[in-house]
């Protein structure tokens, strides 16, 4: 009898939650463009506004400060702009400071020219160095210039949680604006945009059990908003042109509400995650830092990450090596390089990430498969490193 496959790649994209599926099917059965003024259009708009409130609630934001996008990448590209609306005027920023372990959609720099993008160093656990940020911001401010600082709330590869509130505190002293990509954090740990003190928070629906192709920008205050990336229509209060994806947005909202209810499982997830560190030969990356409760980056010296991913796939277990947005690249992750891992160890890192539909039996099967694979690939790895 064939055993069911196990999905341990939630950070790449979580399975669609039943609440999101039901909400989307209901929305797909209705007609109406949310920009139309007739009853059908108003009903579609009402669905979007309900979802907007659900997404805002997940991160402690205000519904009227949520802009829906086609995903986290578009949300990041929109926010990462040298031109920002501040109050009734425009502010031109001179530089973009990004953490050295950011997602590729942030590493690309958005609409900033390449020469304006600066990197904030991280320590060996992958945590941004606040001293490096302060030194670089002070130097820029000394030249009479201002920056946008972008530091993710939780790393997509290692799960390492960044001190975003401290980053925002330093940035404010030098007149910088602050963005945080909370794509991986939302629904896994409590997120409060006001407590973080950021101007922009970006999200993606499919990371927390919503549909692919939907994301959001959550604005932290009443004064700052990004210049639209897409123009030519008045949708999203003139913040993002284009006919709204009603079913996708509705699914996002339902998933956000369900994910908020799942936060109580964090301690259980943390026990499962920590148990992975004692597997034979396992080296847990970022072990000394605060991390997401459901993410583990495991290295197995003497093996290759791509070989491990294939071996687990043949065992019926789906996981990944690094960011799904960088898949197909046979090279060491920029995250591991920034953390200073040696090439051999960095080239062996795989990511295990679970979530709402994961059970204890799934983790047990992973443990059993790990033991078999390690014995085959690295016979000498008989104990945890």
C-alpha positions in Angstrom: 0.0 0.0 0.0 1.4 3.4 -1.1 1.9 5.8 1.8 0.7 9.3 1.5 3.3 12.0 0.7 4.4 14.4 3.3 4.7 18.1 2.6 7.4 19.9 4.6 7.9 22.9 2.4 5.4 25.4 3.9 7.9 28.3 3.5 7.8 27.8 -0.2 4.0 27.7 -0.2 1.6 26.3 2.3 -1.2 24.0 1.2 -4.5 25.8 0.6 -6.5 25.9 3.8 -10.1 24.6 3.6 -11.4 27.9 4.9 -9.7 29.7 2.0 -10.9 27.2 -0.5 -14.5 27.5 0.6 -14.4 31.3 0.6 -12.9 31.3 -2.9 -15.4 28.8 -4.3 -18.2 31.0 -3.0 -16.6 34.1 -4.5 -16.1 32.4 -7.9 -19.8 31.6 -7.9 -20.6 35.3 -7.9 -20.4 37.9 -10.6 -19.4 41.6 -10.4 -16.4 43.9 -10.8 -15.5 45.5 -7.5 -15.2 48.9 -9.3 -18.8 48.8 -10.6 -21.5 50.7 -8.7 -24.4 48.2 -9.3 -25.5 45.7 -6.6 -23.2 42.9 -8.0 -20.2 45.3 -8.0 -20.9 46.5 -4.5 -21.1 42.9 -3.3 -17.7 42.1 -4.8 -16.3 45.2 -3.2 -17.8 44.1 0.2 -16.0 40.8 -0.1 -12.7 42.6 -0.7 -13.2 44.9 2.3 -14.0 42.0 4.6 -10.8 40.3 3.5 -8.9 43.6 4.0 -10.1 43.7 7.6 -9.0 40.0 8.1 -5.5 40.6 6.7 -5.1 43.8 8.7 -6.1 42.0 11.9 -3.4 39.4 11.4 -0.7 42.1 11.8 -2.4 44.6 14.0 -2.9 47.1 11.1 -5.8 49.2 9.9 -8.0 47.9 7.1 -7.9 51.3 5.3 -4.1 51.0 5.2 -4.0 47.7 3.4 -3.2 47.6 -0.3 -3.7 44.3 -2.1 -1.2 43.2 -4.7 -0.4 40.1 -6.9 2.0 38.7 -4.3 4.9 39.5 -2.0 7.3 40.2 -4.8 5.1 42.9 -6.3 4.5 44.3 -2.8 8.2 44.5 -2.1 8.9 46.1 -5.6 6.3 48.7 -4.9 7.6 49.7 -1.5 11.3 49.7 -2.4 11.2 53.0 -4.3 13.3 56.1 -3.9 10.1 58.2 -4.2 7.6 58.1 -1.4 4.4 60.0 -0.7 4.7 61.7 2.7 1.8 63.8 3.9 0.7 65.9 1.0 4.1 65.9 -0.7 6.8 63.7 -2.2 10.0 62.6 -0.5 13.0 61.5 -2.5 15.3 59.0 -0.8 19.0 58.6 -1.6 19.8 55.0 -0.6 18.3 51.6 0.2 19.8 49.6 3.1 18.9 45.9 3.1 19.9 43.0 5.3 22.5 40.7 3.8 20.1 37.7 4.1 17.0 39.2 2.5 14.7 37.4 0.1 15.7 37.8 -3.6 12.8 40.1 -4.3 14.4 42.6 -1.8 18.0 41.9 -2.8 17.0 43.1 -6.3 16.5 46.6 -4.9 13.1 47.4 -6.3 13.1 50.7 -8.1 16.4 51.9 -6.6 19.3 52.1 -8.9 21.9 49.4 -8.2 24.5 51.9 -7.0 22.1 53.1 -4.3 21.6 49.7 -2.7 23.8 49.1 0.5 24.0 45.9 2.5 23.7 45.6 6.3 26.0 42.8 7.6 24.7 39.9 9.7 26.4 37.9 12.4 27.1 34.2 12.3 23.5 33.4 13.4 22.2 35.5 10.5 21.0 38.4 12.7 21.5 41.9 11.3 24.2 43.8 13.0 22.7 46.9 14.5 26.1 48.6 14.9 26.7 48.2 11.2 23.3 49.7 10.4 23.9 52.6 12.7 27.3 53.4 11.4 26.1 53.4 7.8 23.0 55.5 8.4 25.1 58.0 10.4 27.5 58.3 7.5 24.7 58.9 5.0 22.9 61.4 7.3 26.3 63.2 7.7 26.1 63.8 3.9 22.6 65.3 4.3 20.9 62.3 2.7 18.1 59.9 3.8 17.5 56.2 3.3 14.9 53.5 3.2 15.8 50.5 5.4 14.5 47.0 4.6 14.9 44.2 7.0 12.8 41.0 6.9 10.9 40.0 10.0 11.9 36.3 9.6 14.3 34.7 7.2 12.7 32.4 4.6 15.6 29.9 4.6 16.7 29.7 8.3 13.6 31.0 10.2 15.9 33.5 12.0 13.8 36.4 13.5 15.3 39.8 13.0 15.2 42.6 15.6 13.0 44.8 13.4 11.7 47.1 16.2 15.4 47.9 17.1 16.2 48.5 13.4 13.2 50.9 13.2 14.4 52.7 16.4 17.8 53.3 14.9 16.4 54.3 11.5 14.1 56.9 13.0 17.1 58.7 14.6 18.5 59.3 11.1 15.3 60.2 9.4 15.0 56.9 7.5 11.8 55.1 6.5 11.5 51.4 7.3 10.1 48.4 5.5 9.9 44.8 6.7 9.0 41.8 4.6 6.8 39.8 7.0 5.9 37.1 4.4 7.3 34.2 6.5 6.5 35.6 9.9 2.8 36.3 9.6 0.7 33.4 10.9 3.7 31.8 12.5 4.5 34.3 15.2 2.5 37.3 16.5 3.0 40.4 14.4 2.1 43.9 15.4 3.0 46.6 12.9 2.7 49.4 15.5 5.0 47.6 17.9 7.5 47.0 15.1 7.4 50.7 14.3 7.8 50.2 10.5 6.3 52.3 7.7 5.6 49.3 5.5 4.9 45.6 6.0 4.6 43.2 3.1 2.7 39.9 3.0 2.0 37.0 0.7 -1.1 34.8 0.9 0.3 31.5 -0.1 2.8 31.3 2.7 0.0 31.1 5.3 -2.4 28.8 3.4 -4.0 31.2 1.1 -4.0 31.1 -2.8 -0.9 31.9 -4.9 -0.8 35.2 -6.7 -2.1 37.5 -3.9 -0.2 39.7 -1.5 -0.5 42.9 0.5 1.2 46.1 1.6 0.2 47.2 5.1 1.0 50.8 5.8 2.1 51.7 9.3 0.8 55.2 9.6 -1.4 57.9 8.0 1.4 59.9 6.5 3.6 57.6 4.3 2.6 55.6 1.3 4.6 54.3 -1.8 4.3 55.7 -5.2 2.2 53.1 -7.2 4.1 50.6 -9.3 1.1 49.9 -11.5 -0.8 52.9 -12.7 -3.8 53.4 -15.0 -6.7 52.8 -12.7 -8.2 54.0 -9.4 -8.4 50.6 -7.7 -7.0 50.1 -4.2 -7.6 53.8 -3.5 -5.3 54.7 -6.4 -2.5 52.7 -4.8 -2.4 49.8 -7.3 -4.1 49.9 -10.7 -5.8 46.8 -12.1 -9.0 44.8 -11.7 -8.9 43.2 -8.3 -8.6 39.4 -8.0 -11.8 39.1 -5.9 -11.6 35.3 -5.3 -7.9 35.4 -4.5 -8.2 38.3 -2.1 -11.2 36.6 -0.4 -9.1 33.4 0.0 -6.2 35.5 1.4 -8.6 37.0 4.0 -10.0 33.6 5.1 -6.5 32.2 5.3 -5.3 35.1 7.4 -8.1 34.7 9.9 -7.4 30.9 10.2 -3.7 31.5 10.6 -4.3 33.9 13.5 -6.2 31.1 15.2 -3.3 28.7 14.6 -0.8 30.8 16.6 -1.6 28.8 19.6 0.2 25.8 18.0 3.6 27.6 18.2 4.9 25.7 21.2 4.0 22.3 19.6 5.8 23.3 16.4 8.8 24.5 18.4 9.1 21.1 20.1 9.0 19.4 16.7 11.6 21.8 15.3 14.0 21.4 18.2 13.8 17.6 17.9 15.3 17.8 14.4 18.6 19.2 15.8 19.5 15.9 17.5 19.2 13.8 14.3 22.4 11.9 13.3 24.9 14.3 11.7 22.5 17.2 11.7 23.8 20.8 12.0 21.1 23.3 12.8 21.8 26.6 11.1 21.0 29.7 13.2 20.6 27.6 16.3 21.8 30.4 18.6 19.2 32.9 17.4 15.4 33.3 17.9 13.7 31.5 15.0 10.3 30.7 13.6 8.8 27.7 15.5 8.1 25.7 12.3 11.3 26.2 10.3 14.6 24.4 10.5 17.6 24.8 8.2 19.6 21.5 8.5 23.1 20.9 7.2 24.7 17.5 6.7 28.4 17.8 6.0 29.5 15.4 3.3 26.2 15.5 1.4 24.9 17.9 -1.2 21.6 19.8 -0.7 20.2 18.8 -4.1 21.0 15.2 -3.4 19.2 15.3 -0.1 16.1 17.0 -1.6 15.9 14.2 -4.3 16.5 11.5 -1.7 13.7 12.8 0.5 11.4 13.2 -2.5 12.0 9.5 -3.3 11.0 8.8 0.3 7.7 10.6 -0.3 8.7 13.8 1.5 8.7 17.3 -0.1 11.2 19.9 1.2 13.6 22.3 -0.3 17.1 23.7 -0.3 17.0 27.5 0.2 14.5 29.9 -1.3 12.0 28.5 -3.8 12.4 31.8 -5.7 16.0 30.8 -6.3 15.4 27.1 -7.3 17.3 25.7 -10.2 20.5 27.6 -9.1 23.2 25.1 -8.3 25.1 27.5 -6.0 25.5 28.2 -2.3 22.7 30.3 -0.9 23.6 34.0 -0.4 22.1 33.6 3.1 24.6 30.9 4.1 27.5 33.0 2.6 26.4 36.0 4.6 26.4 33.9 7.8 29.9 32.7 7.1 29.2 29.0 6.7 32.0 27.1 5.0 31.3 26.1 1.5 31.0 22.4 2.1 28.6 22.8 5.0 26.6 25.6 3.2 26.2 23.4 0.1 24.5 20.8 2.2 21.7 22.8 3.8 18.1 21.8 3.4 15.0 23.5 4.8 12.3 21.8 6.7 9.2 23.9 7.2 5.8 22.7 8.3 2.5 24.3 9.4 -1.3 24.0 9.7 -1.7 20.5 8.2 1.4 18.9 9.6 1.0 16.1 12.2 3.4 14.4 14.6 3.4 11.4 12.4 4.8 13.5 9.5 7.7 14.6 11.7 8.3 11.0 12.8 8.4 9.8 9.2 10.9 12.6 8.4 13.1 11.4 11.3 13.1 7.8 10.0 13.8 8.9 6.4 16.7 11.1 7.6 18.3 8.2 9.4 18.1 6.0 6.3 19.4 8.7 4.0 22.3 9.7 6.2 23.3 6.0 6.6 23.4 5.7 2.8 25.1 9.0 1.9 27.3 9.7 5.0 27.7 6.4 6.8 30.0 7.9 9.4 27.4 10.5 10.7 26.1 8.5 13.6 25.3 11.2 16.0 24.2 14.8 16.0 26.9 17.4 15.3 
